[in-house]
Amino acid sequence: LGNNEVRLGEKMANEAIALRANWPSGIRLAIGLAPVPASCAARDHAAQAVEILRAWNQHMKADIVLDQLPLVLPDVLFADRRHLNQTGRTEYTATVLRWLATEIPNSGRYVTEPAN
């Protein structure tokens, strides 16, 4: 599936600053990184991803950092090296929703399991 090296560039940092500056007050911001296929993940992918998320959040100043989600998933859950297939989307969305439900007080009334 190839290589998925990612880094936080100056353009993305500037866009993050602009987005946060224009973010509506009273609306919580959550950020995280999408998982990559196992065959594309470098040995130090987890460490790189944590560093990218930390750097990105310095600009975003997010209310919620999705730092406990899986960074690598089995290749079988991907349609290609960047996009989850239907099964992958369903499983990953359910994982995100479960994690958010534990992080956001009273989120049960807002967060539901994804429709298939």
For each residue, the residues with C-beta under 8 A, 3 or more apart:
1: 37 39 40 75 78 80 81
2: 40 81
3: 40 42
4: 36 37 40 41 45 81 82
5: 42
6: 33 48 49 52
7: 48 52
8: 12 13 52 55 56
9: 12 13
10: 13 14
11: 14 15
12: 8 9 15 16 56
13: 8 9 10 16 17 55 56 59
14: 10 11 17 18
15: 11 12 18 19
16: 12 13 19 20 56 59 60
17: 13 14 20 21 59
18: 14 15 21 22
19: 15 16 22 23 60
20: 16 17 23 29 59 60 61
21: 17 18
22: 18 19
23: 19 20 27 29
24: 27
25:
26:
27: 23 24
28: 63 64 104
29: 20 23 60 61 62 63 64
30: 62 63 64 65 66 100
31: 53 56 57 60 62 64 65 66
32: 53 65 66 67 69 96
33: 6 49 52 53 66 69 71
34: 82
35: 69 70 71 72 73 84 92
36: 4 40 41 45 71 72 73 81
37: 1 4 40 41 72 73 74 75 77 78 81
38: 41 72 73 74 75
39: 1 75
40: 1 2 3 4 36 37 81
41: 4 36 37 38 45 71 72
42: 3 5 45 48
43:
44: 47 48
45: 4 36 41 42 48 49 71 72
46: 49 50 71 72
47: 44 50 51
48: 6 7 42 44 45 51 52
49: 6 33 45 46 52 53 71
50: 46 47 53 54 67
51: 47 48 54 55
52: 6 7 8 33 48 49 55 56
53: 31 32 33 49 50 56 57 65 67
54: 50 51 57 58
55: 8 13 51 52 58 59
56: 8 12 13 16 31 52 53 59 60
57: 31 53 54 60 61 62 65
58: 54 55 61
59: 13 16 17 20 55 56
60: 16 19 20 29 31 56 57
61: 20 29 57 58
62: 29 30 31 57 65
63: 28 29 30
64: 28 29 30 31 100 103 104
65: 30 31 32 53 57 62
66: 30 31 32 33 69 96 99 100
67: 32 50 53
68: 99
69: 32 33 35 66 95 96 99
70: 35 73 92 95
71: 33 35 36 41 45 46 49
72: 35 36 37 38 41 45 46
73: 35 36 37 38 70 77 78 84 88 92
74: 37 38 77
75: 1 37 38 39 78
76: 87
77: 37 73 74 84 85 87 88 91 92
78: 1 37 73 75 81 82 83 84 85 88
79: 83 84 85 88
80: 1 83
81: 1 2 4 36 37 40 78
82: 4 34 78
83: 78 79 80
84: 35 73 77 78 79 87 88 89 92
85: 77 78 79 88 89
86: 89 90
87: 76 77 84 90 91
88: 73 77 78 79 84 85 91 92
89: 84 85 86 92 93 114
90: 86 87 93 94 114 116
91: 77 87 88 94 95
92: 35 70 73 77 84 88 89 95 96
93: 89 90 96 97 114
94: 90 91 97 98 113 114
95: 69 70 91 92 98 99
96: 32 66 69 92 93 99 100
97: 93 94 100 101 111 112 113 114
98: 94 95 101 102
99: 66 68 69 95 96 102 103
100: 30 64 66 96 97 103 104 107 111
101: 97 98 104 107 108 111
102: 98 99
103: 64 99 100 107
104: 28 64 100 101 107 110 111
105:
106: 109 110
107: 100 101 103 104 110 111
108: 101 111
109: 106
110: 104 106 107
111: 97 100 101 104 107 108
112: 97
113: 94 97
114: 89 90 93 94 97
115:
116: 90
